Amino acid sequence: MDVETSAAIERLSARIDELDVSMRGEMAKLGTELRAEFREGLAENRRHTQVLFESLRDDIHILADGFAHLSAKIDSQER
């Protein structure tokens, strides 16, 4: 192998190493950003779910009160 080919291979190897380092850095940054977005999405979903559960709990409470009222009304009519 001649000197020019050897030098070209060395330069190419150095450029590939630089690209490898650059790509690893970009992938790490992207991974960090994706994890942050994922966490934000989970937190938003958790808040939304809590609101839905509170609403459901209120609906169940209203139904239970209605059933209790009807039960008392039926009991009073049977006497």
FENGIUR-V159335 format. One record per residue. N is the residue number from 1. PHI is phi in radians with two decimals (* if undefined). Layout:
BEGIN
n=N phi=PHI
n=N phi=PHI
END
This chain:
BEGIN
n=1 phi=*
n=2 phi=-1.45
n=3 phi=-1.15
n=4 phi=-1.13
n=5 phi=-1.14
n=6 phi=-1.09
n=7 phi=-1.16
n=8 phi=-1.12
n=9 phi=-1.13
n=10 phi=-1.10
n=11 phi=-1.12
n=12 phi=-1.10
n=13 phi=-1.08
n=14 phi=-1.13
n=15 phi=-1.14
n=16 phi=-1.11
n=17 phi=-1.09
n=18 phi=-1.11
n=19 phi=-1.09
n=20 phi=-1.07
n=21 phi=-1.11
n=22 phi=-1.10
n=23 phi=-1.12
n=24 phi=-1.09
n=25 phi=-1.13
n=26 phi=-1.12
n=27 phi=-1.15
n=28 phi=-1.13
n=29 phi=-1.12
n=30 phi=-1.09
n=31 phi=-1.06
n=32 phi=-1.12
n=33 phi=-1.12
n=34 phi=-1.13
n=35 phi=-1.09
n=36 phi=-1.12
n=37 phi=-1.10
n=38 phi=-1.09
n=39 phi=-1.09
n=40 phi=-1.10
n=41 phi=-1.10
n=42 phi=-1.10
n=43 phi=-1.12
n=44 phi=-1.12
n=45 phi=-1.09
n=46 phi=-1.11
n=47 phi=-1.10
n=48 phi=-1.09
n=49 phi=-1.11
n=50 phi=-1.09
n=51 phi=-1.10
n=52 phi=-1.09
n=53 phi=-1.13
n=54 phi=-1.11
n=55 phi=-1.11
n=56 phi=-1.09
n=57 phi=-1.07
n=58 phi=-1.10
n=59 phi=-1.08
n=60 phi=-1.11
n=61 phi=-1.10
n=62 phi=-1.09
n=63 phi=-1.09
n=64 phi=-1.09
n=65 phi=-1.09
n=66 phi=-1.10
n=67 phi=-1.11
n=68 phi=-1.10
n=69 phi=-1.10
n=70 phi=-1.11
n=71 phi=-1.09
n=72 phi=-1.15
n=73 phi=-1.14
n=74 phi=-1.12
n=75 phi=-1.07
n=76 phi=-1.22
n=77 phi=-1.33
n=78 phi=-1.32
n=79 phi=-1.47
END
